[in-house]
Amino acid sequence: MKTSTLARLLSAVIVCGLVALGIGTASVGAAVTDYPDRPVKIVVGYGPGGTGDLTIRIIAQKLSQSLGQAFVVENRPGAGGIVASQMAQKTKPDGYTLNFIAAGNFAMTPSLFKSLPFDPIEDFDMVSLIGTFGFALIVNGKSEMHTLQSLVKQAKSKQKDFFIATVSVGSAQYLSAQMFKSMAGLDINIVPYKSSADVIRAVRAGDVDAAFETIAPLIPHVSSGDIRAIAVTEKSRFSGLPDVPTISESGLSDYAVSAWNGLAAPRGTPPEIIAKLNSAIHQAVQASDTQQQFQLLGVTAKANTPGQMTQLLRSDTDWWKHVIEAAGIPKQ
């Protein structure tokens, strides 16, 4: 009798547990199916108007259209994107706060700072790549340097009197210049400026001999002839400047620098939500108007899987670590 009673009690407990589990699973499933049922915030660690900010706003608009809820971009500049990522990392992993990520604030910062308030790989779930972009090596439009070979020749002749401008220390442009200096065997000065506008002004005024800069702000100056693009940093030529060769095909065969932008979510976000966002981003970047708008910004619209995004982050983190150590840049 006691054994029978115990058996019935255990059966009741098991049934109740299964029912509870079923209810819980159904509840989570419904939440994922209905996602998003309210506005989604995308935290951006840079100020408005930059390449990253403009590209994510294009994607946000597409996501709003395809998923039926507003995707709102919130700019939280500070410490090269670290402030925004720290804020996003601390939010509930429910898909309603996403983090705009870039090669600069995710792949480079681990080797540029002694410590970070978050781990880019361990504290976030990757959603997707959004786009890739390179930089251009530029000179004044009146310069006698027309090719990479002529630039290297003059740099070796002038040595410390040859100046290359970039935006701030630790930026992808700065590291691109350091990598170029090292691979070309140059003993020159790399001068950091506060903004892209300052870099362009310095080149136009003849205050520096050359510069590495993102392509978008350069295009009108290249078109006017005020600035000449000597080469681009990616493995392939940029379609918006088809006549400008890559640094690799111009003589430094192992040189290739490409930066990227993407989206991540706090670790623990339901994989079904990640998959839904990833699918919507693929749709967004494949749209012809997205590709055209990105090209005007010097960016190639491109998506990948969460797994591929994670692998890209891991490999880029290792690669930039090597570049930073080879350039002798001290940690901040």
C-alpha positions, -999 to +999 in steps of 0.1 A: +000+000+000+028+023+009+046+014-023+015+020-044+009+054-028+046+064-033+044+054-069+012+075-075+029+104-058+060+102-080+039+099-111+020+130-101+052+149-095+066+139-129+034+148-147+033+182-130+069+187-139+063+179-176+032+201-177+052+230-162+080+224-186+056+223-215+040+256-204+074+272-200+086+261-234+054+272-251+058+306-234+093+311-246+083+298-281+055+323-283+078+351-273+103+342-300+075+338-326+061+372-318+095+389-318+097+418-321+065+430-305+080+464-294+107+487-306+143+474-307+172+496-296+206+495-314+234+510-293+261+527-314+294+537-297+301+565-322+287+599-329+261+605-356+272+611-392+301+587-394+304+557-417+294+533-390+264+554-379+251+559-414+254+522-424+236+510-393+208+535-398+203+521-434+201+486-419+178+497-391+153+512-415+153+479-435+148+458-403+119+481-393+102+475-426+107+437-427+101+429-390+073+454-384+087+473-354+109+503-351+147+497-348+159+528-331+196+538-332+209+553-300+244+570-302+265+565-271+300+577-281+329+573-257+362+554-253+362+542-289+328+524-286+336+507-252+310+527-233+282+516-256+292+480-256+295+479-219+259+493-216+246+468-241+263+439-225+245+446-192+210+446-207+185+417-206+194+392-234+159+393-250+167+408-284+155+442-276+189+458-272+215+451-299+251+463-300+266+478-332+301+464-334+332+472-355+366+458-360+379+488-340+359+484-308+358+446-308+388+431-326+414+458-319+406+470-283+417+437-266+453+444-277+451+482-272+439+483-236+452+467-205+417+457-195+382+459-209+349+460-189+336+431-211+349+403-233+339+408-269+338+371-276+325+357-243+299+383-234+281+387-267+263+365-292+272+374-328+242+383-351+258+391-384+283+411-404+268+442-421+296+454-443+333+456-450+354+485-460+390+495-466+410+527-466+429+547-492+465+558-492+462+594-504+484+624-513+478+660-524+465+663-559+496+684-569+520+658-555+547+643-577+538+609-562+515+590-585+522+554-576+530+534-545+566+529-557+572+566-561+557+572-526+579+546-510+610+560-529+603+595-516+596+582-481+629+564-480+646+595-492+631+619-466+628+593-438+618+611-406+609+642-426+581+621-443+548+624-426+517+602-429+485+614-413+457+592-398+429+596-373+437+588-336+462+563-323+446+529-322+422+535-351+421+511-380+436+538-402+465+543-377+472+506-376+470+504-414+497+531-416+518+513-390+515+480-409+525+498-441+555+515-425+567+481-411+562+461-443+577+487-466+607+491-443+602+528-438+616+551-410+589+578-412+565+596-388+528+588-385+509+617-372+475+612-355+447+638-360+414+641-342+391+635-371+389+626-408+382+662-416+414+672-400+433+645-419+419+657-452+427+693-444+463+684-436+467+666-469+451+694-489+472+720-472+504+701-477+511+698-440+517+660-444+530+640-473+503+613-473+475+598-453+454+567-447+417+575-446+383+559-451+371+562-486+337+579-483+348+614-473+376+613-499+355+607-530+345+643-536+381+655-531+394+628-554+368+637-580+378+674-578+415+666-581+424+681-548+434+647-535+449+617-553+443+582-542+475+561-547+461+528-536+435+511-515+441+487-486+417+458-492+426+426-512+403+438-541+398+471-557+369+492-545+342+494-571+337+531-565+374+538-574+380+511-601+411+527-614+429+528-581+450+497-575+454+478-542+485+482-521+490+444-527+490+446-565+512+478-563+542+459-547+535+449-511+519+416-520+512+405-484+495+437-474+457+437-470+436+456-444+399+454-442+376+467-415+340+457-408+308+465-390+282+442-376+256+435-350+258+415-317+234+408-288+241+402-251+252+366-244+222+344-238+198+359-264+175+331-277+191+315-308+157+317-326+158+355-322+194+356-334+184+335-364+154+358-372+176+389-371+203+373-392+177+364-419+164+399-419+199+414-422+207+391-451+176+404-468+186+440-461+221+438-474+210+421-506+186+449-515+199+469-545+192+503-528+212+492-497+242+482-518+240+515-537+238+536-505+267+516-489+289+521-520+285+558-517+298+554-481+328+534-493+313+502-478+305+468-494+272+455-480+277+420-468+262+395-443+273+362-428+261+336-403+265+340-365+291+313-365+311+329-393+309+363-375+323+347-344+351+332-364+358+365-381+360+382-347+384+355-334+407+356-364+408+394-366+415+397-329+445+375-333+457+393-364+454+428-350+472+416-319+501+406-341+500+440-359+498+460-327+527+441-311+549+444-342+542+481-343+553+484-307+521+503-297+518+503-258+486+493-242+465+522-228 
